[in-house]
Amino acid sequence: MQAKRIIPCLDVDDGRVVKGIKFKGIQDAGDPAELARRYNDNGADELTFLDIGASYKSRATLLDVVSKVAAEVFIPLCVGGGIRVIDDMRNAMNAGADKVSVCTSALNRPELLREMANAYGSQCVVLAIDAKRAEGGFLRWNAFSHGGRTDTGIDAVEWAVKAVELGAGEILLNSIDADGTGAGYDLELTRRILNAVPVPVIASGGAGTLDQIAEVLLSTASPEMGAVAPDDAPGADAALVASLLHFGKTTIGEIKKHAEAQGVCVRW
């Protein structure tokens, strides 16, 4: 069984780590480099750095902050936000990123994913999908751009499939509905994406308890869809965690111990 990853996420705006609820009510959560050092030392498998202001403010990624974070970690670092062209990806990699995440720029110009994969390999290309349930009572999720502010009307599952065909080597799947709520990951959305693509899927948005983290890694069965056998819903390949860690509600070690006790294969 492949070991599942626990990945702290640093949502950075104007040089500070921030966290909100459903992309709103933003509050300060600390210094990026200090948090990066803590998570590296505490056993994080990877670290994700998302410059959440770069896209909607139409500016470049804060590369000086990326460099400071990269200097503190000896684990894979994924950087996203403000990556619009290959030169942006090159600059992020030169600043210390091991892979790069794109969201809005790929929605605007999907061919960017192919260009990135051709330049650095699919293993360095992460497609971030900010998905929100469409209104109307049916199970459809739309992909949003510009930091969750713009509904593109594009079906999130179909977009994931197309993105992988173009060269994305991993999906960072964030539920806008669940983000920052502590109510748990959107298991049905995660299951739909897992069943649609052959690449690793990182579940993001909603982690509030240790049970919820273990649950999304073990199985993505959804009550609204009825019971789903674990073999049919293998769970996400990794779980992104932010608020629980930033505000001292738990530690990476506690997350891994609890997940392992529930039957999740984790890395130590």
Backbone as CSV, one residue per row, in Angstrom:
resi,resn,N_x,N_y,N_z,CA_x,CA_y,CA_z,C_x,C_y,C_z
1,MET,0.839,-1.189,0.000,0.000,0.000,0.000,0.881,1.249,0.000
2,GLN,0.569,2.205,-0.889,1.343,3.422,-0.953,1.038,4.313,0.245
3,ALA,2.074,4.849,0.849,1.897,5.700,2.024,1.213,7.008,1.641
4,LYS,0.276,7.425,2.480,-0.430,8.679,2.255,0.380,9.831,2.861
5,ARG,0.204,11.005,2.287,0.993,12.167,2.711,0.142,13.163,3.506
6,ILE,0.775,13.788,4.479,0.177,14.891,5.226,0.936,16.156,4.819
7,ILE,0.194,17.112,4.253,0.823,18.288,3.656,0.273,19.571,4.273
8,PRO,1.056,20.261,5.092,0.621,21.573,5.577,0.552,22.561,4.411
9,CYS,-0.388,23.481,4.490,-0.548,24.478,3.439,-0.352,25.872,4.008
10,LEU,0.529,26.622,3.371,0.744,28.014,3.736,0.043,28.892,2.707
11,ASP,-1.122,29.417,3.054,-1.801,30.396,2.212,-1.195,31.751,2.545
12,VAL,-0.468,32.325,1.603,0.295,33.545,1.876,-0.295,34.732,1.118
13,ASP,-0.441,35.842,1.826,-0.877,37.088,1.210,-0.079,38.231,1.818
14,ASP,0.546,39.023,0.958,1.379,40.143,1.409,2.446,39.689,2.414
15,GLY,2.983,38.499,2.178,4.107,38.026,2.970,3.769,37.360,4.285
16,ARG,2.488,37.187,4.589,2.062,36.545,5.827,1.166,35.348,5.513
17,VAL,1.231,34.318,6.379,0.308,33.194,6.259,-1.048,33.649,6.800
18,VAL,-2.096,33.389,6.027,-3.440,33.800,6.427,-4.387,32.610,6.287
19,LYS,-5.539,32.697,6.931,-6.550,31.649,6.803,-7.917,32.262,7.032
20,GLY,-8.863,31.813,6.223,-10.233,32.296,6.356,-11.214,31.143,6.270
21,ILE,-12.489,31.486,6.074,-13.545,30.503,5.902,-14.198,30.746,4.553
22,LYS,-14.152,29.717,3.697,-14.676,29.827,2.335,-14.077,31.028,1.614
23,PHE,-12.770,31.234,1.832,-11.977,32.282,1.194,-12.337,33.674,1.694
24,LYS,-13.049,33.776,2.825,-13.436,35.076,3.365,-13.053,35.125,4.849
25,GLY,-13.189,36.306,5.466,-12.874,36.446,6.885,-11.435,36.111,7.187
26,ILE,-10.518,36.620,6.371,-9.106,36.275,6.477,-8.495,36.792,7.784
27,GLN,-7.707,35.930,8.446,-6.986,36.341,9.641,-5.542,35.864,9.564
28,ASP,-4.662,36.607,10.231,-3.239,36.315,10.212,-2.944,35.016,10.967
29,ALA,-2.045,34.187,10.388,-1.707,32.916,11.023,-0.215,32.749,11.270
30,GLY,0.598,33.744,10.886,1.999,33.650,11.226,2.960,33.931,10.088
31,ASP,4.243,33.784,10.385,5.313,34.011,9.419,5.566,32.745,8.597
32,PRO,5.606,32.855,7.272,5.765,31.660,6.426,7.020,30.848,6.724
33,ALA,8.152,31.511,6.877,9.401,30.786,7.115,9.394,30.072,8.459
34,GLU,8.858,30.721,9.485,8.794,30.104,10.807,7.887,28.879,10.801
35,LEU,6.727,29.004,10.161,5.820,27.863,10.091,6.418,26.739,9.252
36,ALA,7.083,27.094,8.161,7.720,26.087,7.306,8.749,25.290,8.091
37,ARG,9.554,25.980,8.884,10.568,25.309,9.699,9.918,24.354,10.689
38,ARG,8.855,24.809,11.330,8.159,23.973,12.316,7.611,22.705,11.663
39,TYR,6.950,22.860,10.525,6.334,21.699,9.886,7.377,20.744,9.322
40,ASN,8.469,21.278,8.815,9.561,20.427,8.338,10.118,19.593,9.495
41,ASP,10.340,20.238,10.622,10.909,19.547,11.784,9.925,18.565,12.413
42,ASN,8.628,18.822,12.239,7.608,17.978,12.879,7.130,16.820,12.027
43,GLY,7.738,16.619,10.851,7.431,15.432,10.072,6.483,15.585,8.907
44,ALA,6.292,16.800,8.394,5.465,16.973,7.201,6.090,16.222,6.033
45,ASP,5.259,15.672,5.176,5.759,14.934,4.015,6.097,15.874,2.864
46,GLU,5.352,16.936,2.760,5.574,17.975,1.761,5.063,19.286,2.347
47,LEU,5.292,20.364,1.613,4.764,21.662,2.016,4.214,22.357,0.776
48,THR,3.036,22.952,0.927,2.443,23.709,-0.176,2.408,25.186,0.184
49,PHE,2.916,26.013,-0.715,2.963,27.468,-0.551,2.071,28.068,-1.630
50,LEU,0.962,28.678,-1.231,0.044,29.279,-2.192,-0.028,30.780,-1.956
51,ASP,0.463,31.547,-2.917,0.376,33.001,-2.844,-1.034,33.379,-3.296
52,ILE,-1.954,33.430,-2.351,-3.370,33.551,-2.702,-3.749,34.929,-3.231
53,GLY,-2.879,35.909,-3.046,-3.201,37.239,-3.555,-2.681,37.498,-4.949
54,ALA,-1.766,36.661,-5.437,-1.112,36.926,-6.714,-2.074,36.907,-7.892
55,SER,-3.028,35.995,-7.867,-3.927,35.849,-9.003,-4.909,37.006,-9.117
56,TYR,-5.689,37.230,-8.051,-6.716,38.260,-8.178,-6.150,39.675,-8.111
57,LYS,-4.920,39.819,-7.598,-4.278,41.139,-7.585,-3.407,41.348,-8.822
58,SER,-3.364,40.316,-9.676,-2.613,40.391,-10.940,-1.160,40.806,-10.730
59,ARG,-0.487,40.137,-9.813,0.925,40.408,-9.593,1.701,39.101,-9.613
60,ALA,3.018,39.214,-9.599,3.878,38.034,-9.628,3.936,37.375,-8.251
61,THR,4.354,36.127,-8.243,4.535,35.392,-6.991,5.611,36.070,-6.140
62,LEU,5.436,36.035,-4.819,6.399,36.628,-3.898,7.618,35.714,-3.781
63,LEU,8.532,35.826,-4.746,9.652,34.901,-4.826,10.618,35.042,-3.654
64,ASP,10.734,36.241,-3.091,11.618,36.390,-1.935,11.103,35.591,-0.748
65,VAL,9.779,35.549,-0.601,9.185,34.761,0.483,9.344,33.269,0.187
66,VAL,9.168,32.884,-1.074,9.370,31.483,-1.470,10.789,31.045,-1.126
67,SER,11.772,31.877,-1.418,13.168,31.540,-1.139,13.410,31.342,0.354
68,LYS,12.810,32.202,1.181,12.967,32.081,2.630,12.336,30.789,3.142
69,VAL,11.180,30.431,2.581,10.515,29.185,2.971,11.340,27.986,2.525
70,ALA,11.813,28.022,1.275,12.593,26.899,0.733,13.859,26.653,1.550
71,ALA,14.426,27.707,2.093,15.657,27.572,2.885,15.420,26.848,4.202
72,GLU,14.174,26.759,4.615,13.840,26.157,5.910,13.404,24.698,5.812
73,VAL,13.197,24.185,4.601,12.629,22.844,4.474,13.526,21.920,3.662
74,PHE,13.439,20.632,3.991,14.179,19.594,3.277,13.197,18.537,2.764
75,ILE,11.992,18.989,2.493,10.935,18.158,1.943,10.443,18.824,0.662
76,PRO,9.727,18.108,-0.199,9.236,18.726,-1.433,8.376,19.952,-1.157
77,LEU,8.605,20.997,-1.947,7.877,22.250,-1.810,7.127,22.541,-3.103
78,CYS,5.825,22.712,-2.975,4.988,23.077,-4.119,4.614,24.551,-3.973
79,VAL,4.782,25.318,-5.041,4.494,26.753,-5.021,3.423,27.079,-6.051
80,GLY,2.430,27.846,-5.635,1.363,28.252,-6.550,0.964,29.693,-6.313
81,GLY,0.274,30.250,-7.288,-0.175,31.637,-7.200,0.673,32.531,-8.082
82,GLY,0.076,33.145,-9.090,0.812,34.063,-9.948,1.663,33.401,-11.012
83,ILE,1.485,32.104,-11.228,2.239,31.392,-12.270,1.420,31.474,-13.559
84,ARG,1.878,32.271,-14.514,1.101,32.514,-15.735,1.783,32.014,-17.005
85,VAL,3.106,32.011,-16.998,3.884,31.585,-18.159,5.051,30.734,-17.674
86,ILE,5.747,30.107,-18.635,6.858,29.227,-18.292,7.940,29.957,-17.496
87,ASP,8.177,31.211,-17.807,9.188,31.964,-17.059,8.820,32.060,-15.577
88,ASP,7.532,32.186,-15.284,7.094,32.224,-13.878,7.400,30.901,-13.193
89,MET,7.165,29.804,-13.895,7.466,28.487,-13.333,8.972,28.358,-13.109
90,ARG,9.750,28.800,-14.083,11.212,28.730,-13.956,11.690,29.542,-12.753
91,ASN,11.127,30.720,-12.577,11.530,31.564,-11.447,11.187,30.908,-10.109
92,ALA,10.016,30.269,-10.054,9.608,29.591,-8.820,10.523,28.407,-8.525
93,MET,10.865,27.653,-9.563,11.765,26.511,-9.377,13.155,26.984,-8.945
94,ASN,13.612,28.078,-9.535,14.918,28.621,-9.163,14.924,29.150,-7.728
95,ALA,13.742,29.557,-7.246,13.624,30.071,-5.881,13.536,28.952,-4.855
96,GLY,13.397,27.702,-5.335,13.395,26.570,-4.413,12.221,25.627,-4.514
97,ALA,11.281,25.904,-5.414,10.136,25.004,-5.572,10.550,23.709,-6.249
98,ASP,9.932,22.607,-5.824,10.142,21.316,-6.477,9.069,21.048,-7.514
99,LYS,7.917,21.666,-7.326,6.830,21.595,-8.287,5.988,22.842,-8.167
100,VAL,5.171,23.072,-9.181,4.423,24.328,-9.275,2.953,24.043,-9.492
101,SER,2.133,24.807,-8.804,0.685,24.667,-8.899,0.093,25.832,-9.683
102,VAL,-0.858,25.514,-10.569,-1.553,26.553,-11.338,-3.052,26.331,-11.241
103,CYS,-3.788,27.421,-11.253,-5.251,27.347,-11.206,-5.843,28.269,-12.264
104,THR,-5.899,29.561,-11.968,-6.519,30.537,-12.870,-5.860,30.567,-14.241
105,SER,-4.528,30.562,-14.270,-3.822,30.658,-15.554,-4.097,29.463,-16.451
106,ALA,-4.278,28.280,-15.844,-4.575,27.086,-16.638,-6.017,27.120,-17.152
107,LEU,-6.926,27.654,-16.351,-8.304,27.806,-16.811,-8.375,28.800,-17.960
108,ASN,-7.592,29.845,-17.882,-7.572,30.857,-18.942,-6.920,30.341,-20.215
109,ARG,-5.885,29.507,-20.036,-5.149,28.984,-21.192,-4.660,27.575,-20.876
110,PRO,-5.508,26.567,-21.095,-5.167,25.184,-20.741,-3.854,24.685,-21.334
111,GLU,-3.460,25.200,-22.492,-2.239,24.749,-23.143,-1.004,24.997,-22.275
112,LEU,-1.131,25.892,-21.286,-0.014,26.151,-20.364,0.421,24.870,-19.673
113,LEU,-0.521,23.993,-19.366,-0.183,22.736,-18.692,0.737,21.872,-19.548
114,ARG,0.467,21.824,-20.840,1.322,21.049,-21.741,2.722,21.667,-21.820
115,GLU,2.754,22.985,-21.883,4.039,23.674,-21.951,4.868,23.414,-20.697
116,MET,4.215,23.443,-19.542,4.908,23.200,-18.285,5.431,21.774,-18.213
117,ALA,4.597,20.821,-18.622,5.001,19.413,-18.582,6.147,19.143,-19.549
118,ASN,6.113,19.777,-20.709,7.192,19.602,-21.684,8.498,20.185,-21.165
119,ALA,8.389,21.271,-20.402,9.597,21.946,-19.921,10.209,21.250,-18.707
120,TYR,9.376,20.762,-17.790,9.896,20.246,-16.522,9.421,18.828,-16.169
121,GLY,8.494,18.290,-16.924,7.953,16.976,-16.615,6.652,17.085,-15.841
122,SER,5.755,16.144,-16.078,4.444,16.172,-15.436,4.534,16.108,-13.921
123,GLN,5.603,15.486,-13.406,5.746,15.353,-11.956,5.911,16.708,-11.274
124,CYS,6.219,17.735,-12.045,6.397,19.082,-11.489,5.169,19.964,-11.699
125,VAL,4.133,19.416,-12.319,2.954,20.206,-12.673,1.754,19.776,-11.836
126,VAL,1.280,20.678,-10.996,0.123,20.418,-10.142,-1.022,21.323,-10.579
127,LEU,-2.165,20.732,-10.876,-3.346,21.539,-11.192,-4.148,21.733,-9.914
128,ALA,-4.321,22.983,-9.513,-5.173,23.292,-8.369,-6.588,23.560,-8.881
129,ILE,-7.556,22.884,-8.287,-8.957,23.094,-8.634,-9.695,23.601,-7.410
130,ASP,-10.180,24.834,-7.486,-11.053,25.380,-6.455,-12.476,25.115,-6.923
131,ALA,-13.135,24.154,-6.292,-14.444,23.692,-6.769,-15.552,24.035,-5.774
132,LYS,-16.688,24.395,-6.324,-17.859,24.726,-5.502,-19.085,24.055,-6.110
133,ARG,-19.924,23.516,-5.232,-21.142,22.856,-5.708,-22.040,23.844,-6.437
134,ALA,-22.520,23.418,-7.592,-23.424,24.256,-8.377,-24.808,24.244,-7.739
135,GLU,-25.507,25.327,-7.888,-26.855,25.417,-7.340,-27.814,24.584,-8.183
136,GLY,-28.884,24.119,-7.557,-29.885,23.366,-8.296,-30.161,21.993,-7.741
137,GLY,-29.380,21.569,-6.730,-29.684,20.303,-6.074,-29.073,19.079,-6.716
138,PHE,-28.358,19.239,-7.832,-27.721,18.083,-8.453,-26.233,18.119,-8.160
139,LEU,-25.601,16.955,-8.253,-24.196,16.862,-7.875,-23.289,17.264,-9.033
140,ARG,-22.990,18.543,-9.065,-22.045,19.085,-10.033,-21.237,20.159,-9.310
141,TRP,-19.958,20.182,-9.637,-19.080,21.177,-9.030,-18.466,22.017,-10.146
142,ASN,-18.490,23.317,-9.980,-17.870,24.208,-10.950,-16.476,24.605,-10.483
143,ALA,-15.572,24.767,-11.443,-14.224,25.235,-11.148,-14.234,26.762,-11.085
144,PHE,-13.643,27.294,-10.013,-13.579,28.736,-9.825,-12.152,29.225,-10.056
145,SER,-12.033,30.462,-10.509,-10.729,31.080,-10.721,-10.565,32.293,-9.818
146,HIS,-9.400,32.934,-9.917,-9.104,34.166,-9.180,-9.354,34.029,-7.674
147,GLY,-8.746,32.995,-7.094,-8.847,32.801,-5.654,-10.259,32.528,-5.181
148,GLY,-11.013,31.750,-5.955,-12.367,31.383,-5.569,-13.400,32.473,-5.789
149,ARG,-13.045,33.502,-6.548,-13.945,34.637,-6.736,-14.792,34.565,-8.000
150,THR,-14.333,33.817,-9.005,-15.005,33.798,-10.302,-15.448,32.402,-10.687
151,ASP,-16.727,32.227,-10.919,-17.280,30.946,-11.370,-17.085,30.832,-12.874
152,THR,-16.265,29.876,-13.285,-16.006,29.718,-14.721,-17.119,28.968,-15.434
153,GLY,-17.970,28.263,-14.661,-19.008,27.445,-15.263,-18.498,26.118,-15.796
154,ILE,-17.191,25.877,-15.653,-16.576,24.639,-16.140,-16.754,23.538,-15.108
155,ASP,-17.205,22.376,-15.547,-17.378,21.234,-14.666,-16.018,20.807,-14.115
156,ALA,-15.888,20.745,-12.802,-14.602,20.471,-12.166,-14.052,19.086,-12.512
157,VAL,-14.932,18.096,-12.598,-14.475,16.739,-12.914,-13.971,16.672,-14.354
158,GLU,-14.725,17.254,-15.269,-14.306,17.263,-16.674,-13.000,18.039,-16.844
159,TRP,-12.846,19.112,-16.094,-11.632,19.908,-16.167,-10.437,19.104,-15.661
160,ALA,-10.611,18.327,-14.605,-9.526,17.495,-14.088,-9.061,16.498,-15.141
161,VAL,-10.005,15.874,-15.811,-9.672,14.890,-16.858,-8.880,15.549,-17.988
162,LYS,-9.362,16.697,-18.447,-8.676,17.401,-19.535,-7.286,17.843,-19.120
163,ALA,-7.157,18.330,-17.903,-5.870,18.819,-17.412,-4.823,17.716,-17.362
164,VAL,-5.227,16.530,-16.923,-4.295,15.402,-16.872,-3.886,15.011,-18.291
165,GLU,-4.811,15.044,-19.217,-4.478,14.743,-20.612,-3.460,15.732,-21.166
166,LEU,-3.523,16.973,-20.688,-2.607,18.012,-21.153,-1.238,17.931,-20.487
167,GLY,-1.162,17.264,-19.329,0.142,17.111,-18.699,0.211,17.291,-17.206
168,ALA,-0.898,17.625,-16.550,-0.875,17.755,-15.088,-0.557,16.402,-14.453
169,GLY,0.383,16.400,-13.507,0.793,15.145,-12.883,0.184,14.915,-11.521
170,GLU,-0.568,15.900,-11.029,-1.187,15.792,-9.717,-2.328,16.804,-9.650
171,ILE,-3.354,16.489,-8.853,-4.485,17.387,-8.668,-4.539,17.826,-7.215
172,LEU,-4.535,19.137,-6.998,-4.759,19.707,-5.671,-6.207,20.178,-5.652
173,LEU,-7.056,19.413,-4.978,-8.502,19.617,-5.042,-9.005,20.313,-3.790
174,ASN,-9.459,21.540,-3.950,-9.945,22.288,-2.797,-11.440,22.552,-2.919
175,SER,-12.174,22.190,-1.874,-13.608,22.452,-1.822,-13.849,23.832,-1.227
176,ILE,-14.387,24.746,-2.018,-14.710,26.079,-1.517,-15.797,25.994,-0.457
177,ASP,-16.746,25.079,-0.636,-17.840,24.924,0.326,-17.318,24.542,1.705
178,ALA,-16.261,23.735,1.740,-15.746,23.223,3.011,-14.586,24.025,3.566
179,ASP,-13.943,24.831,2.732,-12.704,25.500,3.097,-12.812,26.283,4.404
180,GLY,-11.950,25.934,5.352,-11.872,26.654,6.614,-13.011,26.418,7.585
181,THR,-13.971,25.576,7.226,-15.150,25.383,8.080,-14.901,24.408,9.212
182,GLY,-13.950,23.489,9.030,-13.715,22.457,10.027,-14.787,21.381,10.018
183,ALA,-15.632,21.378,8.984,-16.739,20.429,8.905,-16.377,19.149,8.156
184,GLY,-15.126,19.064,7.705,-14.705,17.864,6.982,-14.574,18.104,5.491
185,TYR,-13.796,17.254,4.856,-13.575,17.347,3.420,-14.857,16.997,2.660
186,ASP,-14.963,17.475,1.428,-16.077,17.092,0.567,-15.734,15.715,-0.009
187,LEU,-16.217,14.668,0.630,-15.851,13.304,0.253,-16.375,12.917,-1.124
188,GLU,-17.573,13.367,-1.447,-18.136,12.992,-2.743,-17.373,13.653,-3.891
189,LEU,-17.034,14.916,-3.736,-16.227,15.598,-4.751,-14.887,14.890,-4.914
190,THR,-14.249,14.557,-3.807,-12.958,13.882,-3.854,-13.079,12.536,-4.559
191,ARG,-14.144,11.799,-4.243,-14.343,10.495,-4.884,-14.521,10.636,-6.386
192,ARG,-15.283,11.641,-6.803,-15.522,11.836,-8.233,-14.214,12.105,-8.973
193,ILE,-13.371,12.941,-8.402,-12.102,13.257,-9.054,-11.170,12.045,-9.047
194,LEU,-11.105,11.333,-7.916,-10.257,10.144,-7.823,-10.636,9.103,-8.878
195,ASN,-11.913,8.924,-9.079,-12.378,7.938,-10.047,-12.193,8.392,-11.491
196,ALA,-11.945,9.696,-11.681,-11.868,10.232,-13.043,-10.453,10.335,-13.586
197,VAL,-9.454,10.420,-12.690,-8.083,10.643,-13.159,-7.123,9.600,-12.593
198,PRO,-6.026,9.324,-13.326,-5.053,8.316,-12.883,-3.886,8.883,-12.104
199,VAL,-3.937,10.157,-11.755,-2.818,10.791,-11.051,-3.180,11.012,-9.587
200,PRO,-2.189,11.260,-8.726,-2.477,11.501,-7.305,-3.392,12.705,-7.098
201,VAL,-4.255,12.588,-6.086,-5.191,13.655,-5.742,-4.970,14.061,-4.286
202,ILE,-4.758,15.342,-4.074,-4.601,15.894,-2.730,-5.929,16.509,-2.322
203,ALA,-6.502,16.029,-1.228,-7.771,16.567,-0.731,-7.498,17.804,0.104
204,SER,-8.286,18.855,-0.113,-8.082,20.103,0.604,-9.413,20.761,0.917
205,GLY,-9.456,21.422,2.076,-10.638,22.198,2.437,-11.534,21.486,3.423
206,GLY,-11.542,21.951,4.684,-12.523,21.455,5.636,-12.017,20.638,6.794
207,ALA,-10.712,20.365,6.856,-10.203,19.526,7.947,-10.472,20.178,9.303
208,GLY,-11.205,19.464,10.159,-11.529,19.993,11.471,-11.224,19.038,12.605
209,THR,-11.101,17.732,12.277,-10.806,16.733,13.296,-9.833,15.701,12.724
210,LEU,-9.214,14.958,13.617,-8.312,13.894,13.185,-9.077,12.809,12.441
211,ASP,-10.291,12.529,12.881,-11.110,11.522,12.206,-11.375,11.905,10.759
212,GLN,-11.627,13.180,10.510,-11.927,13.629,9.159,-10.725,13.462,8.234
213,ILE,-9.532,13.702,8.756,-8.333,13.531,7.944,-8.133,12.059,7.601
214,ALA,-8.275,11.193,8.604,-8.141,9.759,8.362,-9.195,9.281,7.374
215,GLU,-10.399,9.814,7.507,-11.508,9.394,6.659,-11.246,9.675,5.185
216,VAL,-10.762,10.879,4.855,-10.558,11.221,3.448,-9.402,10.428,2.846
217,LEU,-8.475,9.976,3.696,-7.353,9.167,3.218,-7.714,7.693,3.076
218,LEU,-8.678,7.244,3.884,-9.084,5.837,3.858,-10.117,5.549,2.786
219,SER,-11.158,6.369,2.772,-12.273,6.104,1.878,-13.030,7.386,1.618
220,THR,-13.501,7.541,0.397,-14.269,8.733,0.061,-15.726,8.384,-0.193
221,ALA,-16.209,7.364,0.516,-17.626,7.036,0.435,-18.439,8.208,0.966
222,SER,-19.600,8.436,0.374,-20.423,9.578,0.760,-21.810,9.127,1.176
223,PRO,-22.307,9.577,2.328,-23.640,9.200,2.788,-24.734,9.529,1.775
224,GLU,-24.584,10.649,1.074,-25.638,11.042,0.150,-25.708,10.132,-1.069
225,MET,-24.642,9.405,-1.323,-24.628,8.495,-2.461,-24.812,7.042,-2.017
226,GLY,-24.982,6.817,-0.713,-25.100,5.469,-0.207,-23.731,4.894,0.094
227,ALA,-23.708,3.697,0.659,-22.438,3.079,1.047,-21.604,2.761,-0.179
228,VAL,-20.321,3.043,-0.109,-19.388,2.727,-1.178,-18.273,1.883,-0.588
229,ALA,-18.017,0.744,-1.196,-16.988,-0.148,-0.677,-15.628,0.522,-0.725
230,PRO,-14.781,0.299,0.277,-13.453,0.899,0.297,-12.652,0.645,-0.969
231,ASP,-12.812,-0.548,-1.554,-12.069,-0.854,-2.776,-12.472,0.056,-3.917
232,ASP,-13.712,0.546,-3.890,-14.198,1.424,-4.949,-13.896,2.884,-4.644
233,ALA,-13.527,3.156,-3.410,-13.237,4.523,-2.993,-11.983,4.502,-2.137
234,PRO,-10.810,4.435,-2.780,-9.563,4.210,-2.057,-9.085,5.373,-1.208
235,GLY,-9.695,6.507,-1.308,-9.262,7.650,-0.525,-8.235,8.494,-1.239
236,ALA,-8.097,9.725,-0.791,-7.142,10.642,-1.399,-5.718,10.168,-1.170
237,ASP,-4.821,10.607,-2.028,-3.414,10.241,-1.911,-2.710,11.076,-0.850
238,ALA,-3.289,12.236,-0.538,-2.704,13.116,0.469,-3.789,14.023,1.017
239,ALA,-3.553,14.547,2.207,-4.485,15.491,2.822,-3.763,16.792,3.101
240,LEU,-4.341,17.883,2.631,-3.815,19.210,2.927,-4.440,19.695,4.231
241,VAL,-3.626,20.237,5.106,-4.104,20.700,6.406,-3.556,22.107,6.648
242,ALA,-4.401,22.992,7.154,-3.962,24.368,7.399,-4.330,24.831,8.802
243,SER,-5.591,25.235,9.003,-6.013,25.850,10.271,-5.691,25.000,11.489
244,LEU,-5.927,23.697,11.399,-5.673,22.818,12.544,-4.231,22.928,13.029
245,LEU,-3.312,23.084,12.077,-1.902,23.180,12.423,-1.499,24.606,12.785
246,HIS,-1.936,25.564,11.974,-1.516,26.949,12.192,-1.907,27.462,13.572
247,PHE,-3.093,27.074,14.041,-3.605,27.601,15.297,-3.419,26.645,16.472
248,GLY,-2.512,25.657,16.284,-2.088,24.807,17.387,-3.109,23.817,17.905
249,LYS,-4.089,23.449,17.060,-5.113,22.511,17.513,-4.630,21.068,17.478
250,THR,-3.617,20.809,16.677,-3.024,19.478,16.626,-1.638,19.599,16.025
251,THR,-0.945,18.471,15.895,0.381,18.448,15.288,0.403,17.410,14.183
252,ILE,1.418,17.461,13.354,1.549,16.474,12.285,1.720,15.083,12.862
253,GLY,2.471,14.976,13.948,2.652,13.685,14.597,1.345,13.096,15.087
254,GLU,0.506,13.923,15.689,-0.790,13.453,16.166,-1.681,13.019,15.010
255,ILE,-1.633,13.781,13.908,-2.422,13.414,12.729,-1.998,12.048,12.217
256,LYS,-0.688,11.835,12.111,-0.192,10.570,11.561,-0.484,9.394,12.491
257,LYS,-0.302,9.601,13.781,-0.575,8.516,14.731,-2.045,8.104,14.675
258,HIS,-2.927,9.092,14.631,-4.357,8.784,14.586,-4.722,8.107,13.272
259,ALA,-4.207,8.615,12.170,-4.500,8.023,10.868,-4.001,6.581,10.794
260,GLU,-2.812,6.342,11.310,-2.247,4.997,11.305,-3.101,4.048,12.152
261,ALA,-3.615,4.538,13.272,-4.465,3.723,14.134,-5.780,3.365,13.443
262,GLN,-6.176,4.187,12.471,-7.399,3.920,11.724,-7.164,3.048,10.495
263,GLY,-5.909,2.689,10.262,-5.594,1.808,9.140,-4.967,2.492,7.946
264,VAL,-4.624,3.773,8.074,-3.982,4.496,6.986,-2.479,4.225,7.026
265,CYS,-1.903,3.960,5.864,-0.464,3.791,5.755,0.153,5.186,5.618
266,VAL,0.931,5.608,6.602,1.531,6.944,6.575,3.035,6.844,6.550
267,ARG,3.676,7.958,6.216,5.130,8.025,6.172,5.668,8.516,7.521
268,TRP,6.756,7.889,7.963,7.411,8.336,9.186,8.856,8.671,8.900
